[in-house]
Amino acid sequence: MSVLVAVGVVGALVLSAFWHIERTSDPPDVGAFAHSAATRTAGEAAARKSSTRLTNLTSALSWAVPLGTSVADSCQTEDRNPFFGPPHWAPINCVRSSVLYLAFDGNIRTRLHQLDAVLARQEWTGSGSLPNTLTGMATWMSQAGGDPSPAASRQGSTEPPGSQPICLSTTYGPVTQKRVLPHGGLGVRLSVAVAELPCTPHVETGDIQTDGMPVKATRDGTAYLTWRPLSTDAVSRSAFTAHRYVAAFSLVDSYAVQPTPKT
């Protein structure tokens, strides 16, 4: 028995040493790519375009109250083969994630129609297989949520039946962009979320929201260029004290990609 145990221990040590040797590979130099002249130029253009797009949205929604905008601009890669064999590093991808938060009140059907109209005028088009407008999403959710409320029907409510509380989101792309932004590819997408208590809007912040507090991603291969965070939970809680609904516009612009050598 003792011989078998010894053999097992030796085998485990050998396997551990082999795994360590196979796994020893530094990630690509993300910082060098992030601070290169070409990436900085692309990042500055992405920042200008993102700011203009969100400013235009704010201006067009005069009935909504601006709550603030967060920005997380980072370049990162990740090991796609994290357990056995040599690391397989994904292409370095630089992404600017900007989130505009707004609060509003009023009839939710009317507001969703207004949001859809503004997004259409600003040449955003829905993507994916689900209903690709906020109004369409609300209708789909009400049908999936069960029969209309008898009380709401008697009162002539125009709010989507069976979907309270409001907690919905959908994704858009520019009409000039032929397909949805691929993972790790170049392009833009806009996710729009609308929520009321007890929900908070689902957003792509570009950082990690841990226990309601934003923190930078700390895994290997991440370099932040800009980080002006807001806590989605904190912004929503504050807004809900005075307003019924919170909308979040998550604008994600993937503006630079560098392939990494295969190992």
Buried (B, 14 or more C-beta within 10 A) or exposed (E): EEEEEEEEEEEEEEEEEEEEEEBEEEBBBBBEBBBBEEBBEBBEEBBEBBBEBBEEBBEBBEEBBEBEBBBBBBBBBBBEEEEEEBBBBBEBBBBBBBBBBBBBEEEBBEBBBBBBEBBBEBEBBBBEEEBBBBBBBBBBBBBEBEEBBEEBEEEEBEBBBBBBEBBBBBBBBBEEBEEBBEEBEBBBBBBBBBBBBEBBBBBBBBBBBEEEEBEBBEEBBBBBBBBEBBBBBBBBBBBBEEBBBBBBBBBBBBBBBBEBEEE
